[in-house]
Amino acid sequence: MLEASLSYLRDGDDAVTTAVIGGLLLLASPLIIPSILVFGYVARVIRRTAGGDDEPPAFEAWGDLFVDGLKAFVVAFVYSLLPLGVLAVAGALTVGAFVVVPGTGDPGAGTFLGTFVVGVVVLVAGLVALGLSLVGLYVTPAALAAVADSGKVGDGFALGTLWGVVTKRAYATGWVTAAVVVLAGALAVGVFSVVPILGTIAGVFVQFYAFAAAAAIVGWTWTDVRPVGTEPPETEPAERPAV
């Protein structure tokens, strides 16, 4: 699966055009809309590979691409908010600890007690946030696949259904493989970045290639772990044979 993913985009009919457009969108991703379009492409890759079609999609039907990307973006954003929410609560509790914790008559003791309480709160919150971050990273690909499969954002938050997916060994194997591809892409970006400007730009195109490869892995994995009763994704309108 790893070897197949690395040649996934390269073997497409419009590999160069797709890689160039994807890299440019990723380069402009701080503008949000290009980032959503990249999410849309990732969703298309997942849907196609999950449906047994290994031909990389092209950047077309931009309106539908944006809608698919917006759904995927919302799911990924919500899962990333969980650890941030914990840290925000920890910050509020930290401020409150200085106000609520009383002194004991000895300013030094009161200060020590307040510092100790704050330290414990920050430590616990940090560990919880780290745990939620790891859980979010692990569940997000399954959530994205569920949404790409059905087109319904709510399926990305159907925790009961997703639990049955993410606890399967096949999902864990696919997740690790996809993570290796993404990390390898990030490492390549770091190496290219040694060369100012041009190296950074080249690294972005490599990163898009890695995202497409990882999305293909998620799609292939989804075919093995898709919840019972879930229908395979329909063929895109442009691909339906004429009757």
MOJOUR-V697667 format. One record per residue. N is the residue number from 1. RES is the residue in three letters. OMEGA is omega in whole degrees, 0 to 359 (none if undefined). Layout:
N;RES;OMEGA, N;RES;OMEGA
This chain:
1;MET;179, 2;LEU;181, 3;GLU;180, 4;ALA;181, 5;SER;182, 6;LEU;178, 7;SER;185, 8;TYR;183, 9;LEU;183, 10;ARG;184, 11;ASP;180, 12;GLY;181, 13;ASP;181, 14;ASP;187, 15;ALA;183, 16;VAL;180, 17;THR;180, 18;THR;181, 19;ALA;180, 20;VAL;180, 21;ILE;180, 22;GLY;179, 23;GLY;179, 24;LEU;178, 25;LEU;179, 26;LEU;178, 27;LEU;180, 28;ALA;185, 29;SER;176, 30;PRO;179, 31;LEU;176, 32;ILE;183, 33;ILE;175, 34;PRO;178, 35;SER;178, 36;ILE;179, 37;LEU;176, 38;VAL;176, 39;PHE;179, 40;GLY;179, 41;TYR;178, 42;VAL;178, 43;ALA;179, 44;ARG;179, 45;VAL;180, 46;ILE;182, 47;ARG;182, 48;ARG;183, 49;THR;177, 50;ALA;179, 51;GLY;177, 52;GLY;180, 53;ASP;183, 54;ASP;175, 55;GLU;181, 56;PRO;179, 57;PRO;176, 58;ALA;175, 59;PHE;180, 60;GLU;183, 61;ALA;189, 62;TRP;178, 63;GLY;177, 64;ASP;179, 65;LEU;180, 66;PHE;180, 67;VAL;178, 68;ASP;180, 69;GLY;180, 70;LEU;178, 71;LYS;180, 72;ALA;180, 73;PHE;180, 74;VAL;181, 75;VAL;181, 76;ALA;181, 77;PHE;181, 78;VAL;180, 79;TYR;178, 80;SER;181, 81;LEU;184, 82;LEU;179, 83;PRO;179, 84;LEU;178, 85;GLY;179, 86;VAL;179, 87;LEU;178, 88;ALA;178, 89;VAL;179, 90;ALA;178, 91;GLY;179, 92;ALA;179, 93;LEU;179, 94;THR;178, 95;VAL;181, 96;GLY;181, 97;ALA;180, 98;PHE;183, 99;VAL;188, 100;VAL;184, 101;VAL;183, 102;PRO;175, 103;GLY;182, 104;THR;184, 105;GLY;178, 106;ASP;183, 107;PRO;181, 108;GLY;180, 109;ALA;180, 110;GLY;179, 111;THR;180, 112;PHE;181, 113;LEU;179, 114;GLY;179, 115;THR;180, 116;PHE;180, 117;VAL;179, 118;VAL;179, 119;GLY;179, 120;VAL;180, 121;VAL;181, 122;VAL;180, 123;LEU;181, 124;VAL;180, 125;ALA;179, 126;GLY;179, 127;LEU;178, 128;VAL;179, 129;ALA;178, 130;LEU;179, 131;GLY;179, 132;LEU;178, 133;SER;180, 134;LEU;178, 135;VAL;180, 136;GLY;179, 137;LEU;182, 138;TYR;185, 139;VAL;187, 140;THR;179, 141;PRO;178, 142;ALA;179, 143;ALA;178, 144;LEU;179, 145;ALA;180, 146;ALA;180, 147;VAL;179, 148;ALA;182, 149;ASP;186, 150;SER;185, 151;GLY;182, 152;LYS;181, 153;VAL;182, 154;GLY;180, 155;ASP;177, 156;GLY;181, 157;PHE;177, 158;ALA;190, 159;LEU;179, 160;GLY;179, 161;THR;181, 162;LEU;179, 163;TRP;179, 164;GLY;179, 165;VAL;188, 166;VAL;179, 167;THR;178, 168;LYS;181, 169;ARG;180, 170;ALA;179, 171;TYR;180, 172;ALA;179, 173;THR;179, 174;GLY;181, 175;TRP;180, 176;VAL;180, 177;THR;178, 178;ALA;179, 179;ALA;178, 180;VAL;180, 181;VAL;181, 182;VAL;179, 183;LEU;177, 184;ALA;177, 185;GLY;179, 186;ALA;178, 187;LEU;179, 188;ALA;177, 189;VAL;179, 190;GLY;180, 191;VAL;180, 192;PHE;184, 193;SER;177, 194;VAL;177, 195;VAL;184, 196;PRO;174, 197;ILE;184, 198;LEU;179, 199;GLY;179, 200;THR;179, 201;ILE;179, 202;ALA;180, 203;GLY;179, 204;VAL;179, 205;PHE;177, 206;VAL;180, 207;GLN;178, 208;PHE;178, 209;TYR;180, 210;ALA;178, 211;PHE;179, 212;ALA;179, 213;ALA;180, 214;ALA;179, 215;ALA;177, 216;ALA;178, 217;ILE;179, 218;VAL;179, 219;GLY;179, 220;TRP;180, 221;THR;182, 222;TRP;179, 223;THR;181, 224;ASP;186, 225;VAL;181, 226;ARG;181, 227;PRO;179, 228;VAL;179, 229;GLY;178, 230;THR;182, 231;GLU;175, 232;PRO;181, 233;PRO;178, 234;GLU;176, 235;THR;181, 236;GLU;184, 237;PRO;184, 238;ALA;185, 239;GLU;182, 240;ARG;181, 241;PRO;179, 242;ALA;181, 243;VAL;none
